[in-house]
Amino acid sequence: MKEEREEVEVSGYKDYVAGLLAGVSTVVVGHPFDTVKVKLQKHNTEAHGIKYKNGLHCAARILSNEGVRGLYRGATSSFIGVSFESSLLFGMYSQTKQSLQRRLQRSDPDPLVIIPSAAAGGAMISFILCPSELVKCRMQVQGTDSLIPKSSRYSGPLDCAVRTIKTEGVSGIFRGGVATLFRESLGNAMFFGMYENVRHLMHSKLKSASHDHKGMTDIGIGILSGGLGGVAFWSAVLPLDVAKTIIQTDPDRSGTRNPFRVLHSVYRRAGIRGCYAGLGPTILRAFPANAAAIVTWEFAMKILGIRHD
């Protein structure tokens, strides 16, 4: 019993390290797509200002005005927030999943194990993600085509965080917290549900794969299961993300923070298309970014000697 407890503790520490590395991969691959998504959500749901035709039009304007650096605007806060968040998410998910599997004596993917493990991890990380994403979004929307006066723009992520706390108080940095909580709980249940089931199905079908090619097979399965998991996540929660972006970038401090009221307002103004603003770059980002995260996570677990059922 003591040996089992020590094994869980050691594995738990390594789970968090593997999750952190997965987060770094996510930002490197996915941040440019995220910048385009945020700008589409901000500009294409407002009554005034420029409207982008699509994600490609938005990306082209950013590149022509700011270069590649513009696509990575706000990336500093993302590296800090997403790396820490990913470490916590993957670590909590792995440990909760192991605990529930032992109690329920299940080994195959089971919704009674996956959903609570993923939703609990998602709820926990929302408290970290909310402040970092608020800073990220405010940095992203003040670039190309922004209506924000230059005199009011932030010089960097730290300036944004400090000025937000000074003008709005500590609660201001957590603006959009309810939308983030719902997005992460539901989204991660969808993500890990898709990932675990696709991974299990693919491994069952490819049991006969040559041992010489097992490494490449595992990478291929990781790419497919992680990519589809990312698509499932964002397909389910994109409207909540639209509401979160609007709440976090709204200059009116007295504006509603209820994501469902915000979505109702967006629907009245821009229809269902407005509720799914940024869908193109989001889905384009979801597959490669989450595939990179899963491949990195699984590779790190293998290097660290973590058993992955």
C-alpha positions in Angstrom: 0.0 0.0 0.0 2.8 2.3 0.9 4.7 1.5 -2.3 1.5 2.3 -4.3 1.1 5.6 -2.6 4.7 6.6 -3.3 4.3 5.6 -7.0 1.2 7.8 -7.3 3.1 10.7 -5.7 6.1 10.4 -8.1 3.8 9.9 -11.1 1.8 12.9 -10.0 4.8 15.2 -10.0 5.8 14.0 -13.5 2.2 14.4 -14.8 2.5 18.1 -14.1 5.8 18.4 -15.8 4.5 16.6 -18.9 1.4 18.9 -18.9 3.6 22.0 -18.7 5.5 20.9 -21.8 2.2 20.3 -23.6 1.2 23.8 -22.8 4.3 25.3 -24.4 3.6 23.4 -27.6 0.1 24.6 -27.7 1.1 28.3 -27.6 3.9 28.0 -30.1 1.6 26.3 -32.7 -1.7 27.9 -31.9 -1.2 31.5 -30.8 -1.2 33.1 -34.3 -4.6 31.5 -35.0 -5.8 32.6 -31.6 -4.9 36.3 -32.4 -7.0 36.1 -35.6 -9.9 34.5 -33.7 -9.9 37.2 -31.0 -9.8 40.0 -33.5 -12.7 38.5 -35.5 -14.7 38.1 -32.3 -14.1 41.7 -31.2 -14.5 43.5 -34.6 -17.2 41.3 -36.3 -19.6 41.5 -33.3 -19.4 45.3 -32.8 -21.7 47.9 -34.3 -18.8 50.1 -35.4 -15.4 49.7 -36.9 -13.9 47.4 -39.5 -15.4 44.1 -40.3 -13.2 41.3 -41.6 -14.4 39.2 -44.5 -12.9 36.0 -43.0 -9.9 34.8 -41.0 -7.6 35.1 -44.0 -8.5 38.7 -44.5 -7.8 39.4 -40.9 -4.5 37.6 -40.9 -3.4 39.4 -44.1 -4.1 42.8 -42.5 -2.2 41.9 -39.4 0.8 40.7 -41.4 0.8 43.8 -43.7 0.6 46.2 -40.7 2.6 44.5 -38.0 4.4 41.5 -39.5 4.7 38.1 -37.9 5.1 39.8 -34.5 1.5 41.0 -34.7 0.3 37.4 -34.8 2.1 36.7 -31.5 0.8 39.8 -29.8 -0.1 38.9 -26.2 1.9 35.6 -26.4 3.9 36.4 -23.3 0.9 36.1 -21.0 -0.2 33.0 -23.0 3.1 31.2 -22.4 2.8 31.9 -18.6 -0.9 31.2 -18.3 -1.3 28.3 -20.7 1.9 26.5 -19.5 0.8 26.7 -15.9 -2.8 25.9 -16.8 -1.8 23.0 -19.0 0.4 21.6 -16.2 -2.5 21.8 -13.7 -5.1 20.4 -16.2 -3.2 17.4 -17.4 -1.8 16.7 -13.9 -5.3 16.9 -12.2 -7.0 15.0 -15.0 -4.4 12.1 -14.9 -4.6 11.8 -11.1 -8.4 12.1 -10.8 -8.8 9.6 -13.7 -6.4 7.1 -12.0 -8.3 7.4 -8.7 -11.7 6.9 -10.3 -10.5 4.0 -12.4 -9.2 2.2 -9.2 -12.5 2.8 -7.4 -14.8 1.8 -10.3 -12.3 -0.9 -11.5 -12.6 0.3 -15.1 -9.8 0.3 -17.7 -11.6 1.1 -21.0 -12.7 4.7 -21.6 -15.7 5.4 -19.3 -17.8 8.6 -19.3 -18.2 8.2 -15.5 -14.4 8.5 -15.2 -13.5 10.9 -18.1 -16.2 13.5 -17.7 -15.8 14.3 -13.9 -12.0 14.1 -14.2 -11.9 16.5 -17.2 -14.7 18.9 -15.9 -13.0 19.2 -12.5 -9.6 20.0 -14.1 -11.3 22.5 -16.4 -13.1 24.2 -13.6 -9.9 24.5 -11.6 -7.8 26.0 -14.4 -10.4 28.6 -15.2 -9.3 30.6 -12.2 -5.8 30.8 -13.7 -6.8 31.2 -17.4 -9.3 34.0 -16.8 -6.7 36.7 -15.8 -4.1 35.6 -18.3 -6.6 35.5 -21.1 -8.0 38.9 -20.2 -4.5 40.4 -20.6 -3.9 38.4 -23.8 -7.2 39.5 -25.3 -6.7 43.2 -24.4 -3.2 43.1 -26.0 -4.5 41.3 -29.1 -7.4 43.7 -29.9 -5.3 46.9 -29.6 -3.2 46.1 -32.7 -4.3 46.4 -36.3 -7.6 48.1 -37.0 -8.2 48.9 -33.3 -10.5 51.8 -32.3 -8.6 52.2 -29.0 -6.7 55.5 -29.0 -2.9 55.1 -29.0 -2.6 57.1 -25.8 -4.8 54.5 -24.0 -3.0 51.4 -25.3 -1.0 49.1 -23.1 2.8 49.0 -23.4 2.9 45.3 -22.5 1.2 42.5 -20.6 2.4 43.7 -17.2 1.2 47.3 -17.9 -2.2 45.8 -18.9 -2.5 43.8 -15.7 -1.4 46.6 -13.4 -3.7 49.2 -15.1 -6.6 46.8 -15.0 -6.2 46.3 -11.3 -5.8 50.0 -10.7 -8.9 51.0 -12.6 -11.2 48.1 -12.0 -9.9 46.5 -8.8 -8.9 42.9 -8.3 -12.3 41.7 -9.5 -11.5 43.4 -12.8 -8.7 41.0 -13.7 -11.2 38.2 -13.2 -13.8 39.7 -15.6 -15.2 37.0 -17.8 -14.7 34.3 -15.1 -18.1 32.7 -15.3 -17.8 32.3 -19.1 -14.3 30.9 -18.7 -15.5 28.4 -16.0 -18.3 27.1 -18.2 -16.1 27.0 -21.3 -13.3 25.0 -19.6 -15.5 22.6 -17.7 -17.7 21.6 -20.7 -14.9 22.0 -23.3 -12.4 19.7 -21.5 -15.1 17.1 -20.9 -15.5 17.1 -24.7 -11.8 17.2 -25.4 -10.7 14.3 -23.2 -13.8 12.3 -24.1 -13.0 12.5 -27.8 -9.2 12.0 -27.2 -9.6 8.9 -25.0 -12.2 7.2 -27.2 -10.4 7.8 -30.5 -7.1 6.8 -28.9 -8.6 3.5 -27.5 -10.3 2.8 -30.8 -7.1 3.4 -32.9 -4.9 1.3 -30.6 -7.5 -1.5 -30.7 -7.5 -1.5 -34.5 -3.7 -1.2 -34.8 -2.7 -3.9 -32.3 -1.0 -5.9 -35.0 1.3 -3.0 -36.0 4.9 -3.9 -36.3 7.0 -3.1 -33.2 9.5 -1.4 -35.4 6.9 1.2 -36.4 5.3 1.5 -33.0 6.8 4.9 -32.3 5.4 6.4 -35.5 2.1 4.7 -34.9 1.8 6.3 -31.5 2.6 9.7 -32.9 0.0 9.3 -35.6 -2.6 8.3 -33.1 -1.6 11.2 -30.9 -2.0 13.6 -33.8 -5.4 12.3 -34.8 -6.9 11.9 -31.2 -5.5 15.2 -30.0 -6.5 17.1 -33.1 -10.1 15.7 -33.0 -10.3 16.4 -29.3 -9.4 20.0 -30.0 -12.1 20.3 -32.7 -14.7 18.8 -30.3 -13.7 21.3 -27.6 -14.1 24.4 -29.7 -17.1 23.2 -31.6 -19.0 22.8 -28.3 -17.9 26.0 -26.5 -17.1 28.7 -29.2 -20.2 30.8 -28.3 -19.1 30.9 -24.7 -15.6 32.0 -25.9 -17.2 34.8 -28.0 -19.0 36.0 -24.9 -15.8 35.9 -22.8 -13.9 37.9 -25.4 -16.6 40.6 -25.5 -16.8 40.8 -21.7 -13.1 41.0 -21.2 -12.4 43.6 -23.9 -15.5 45.8 -23.3 -14.3 49.3 -22.2 -17.6 49.8 -20.3 -16.9 48.7 -16.8 -20.6 48.6 -16.0 -21.4 46.3 -18.8 -23.0 42.9 -18.1 -20.7 40.0 -17.3 -23.4 37.4 -17.8 -22.3 35.3 -20.9 -25.8 34.3 -21.8 -27.0 37.9 -21.9 -24.0 38.9 -24.0 -24.7 36.0 -26.5 -28.4 37.1 -26.6 -27.3 40.6 -27.6 -24.8 39.3 -30.2 -27.5 37.0 -31.7 -29.9 40.0 -32.0 -27.2 42.1 -33.7 -25.3 39.5 -35.8 -27.3 36.3 -35.8 -26.0 32.8 -35.2 -22.9 33.8 -37.3 -22.0 36.3 -34.7 -22.2 33.7 -31.9 -19.7 31.6 -33.9 -17.4 34.5 -34.9 -13.8 33.3 -35.4 -15.0 29.7 -36.2 -12.6 29.3 -39.1 -9.3 30.2 -37.4 -10.4 28.5 -34.3 -11.0 25.1 -36.0 -7.8 25.6 -38.0 -5.9 26.2 -34.8 -7.7 23.5 -32.8 -6.4 20.5 -34.7 -2.6 21.3 -35.0 -2.4 23.0 -31.6 -4.0 20.2 -29.7 -2.3 17.5 -31.7 1.0 19.1 -30.8 -0.1 19.2 -27.1 -1.1 15.5 -27.0 2.0 14.3 -28.9 4.3 16.4 -26.6 2.3 15.2 -23.5 2.5 11.5 -24.4 6.2 11.7 -25.5 7.0 13.5 -22.2 5.2 10.8 -20.2 7.1 8.1 -22.0 10.5 9.8 -21.3 9.5 10.4 -17.6 8.4 6.8 -17.3 4.7 7.5 -16.6 2.3 4.7 -17.4 -0.5 5.9 -19.6 -3.5 3.6 -19.8 
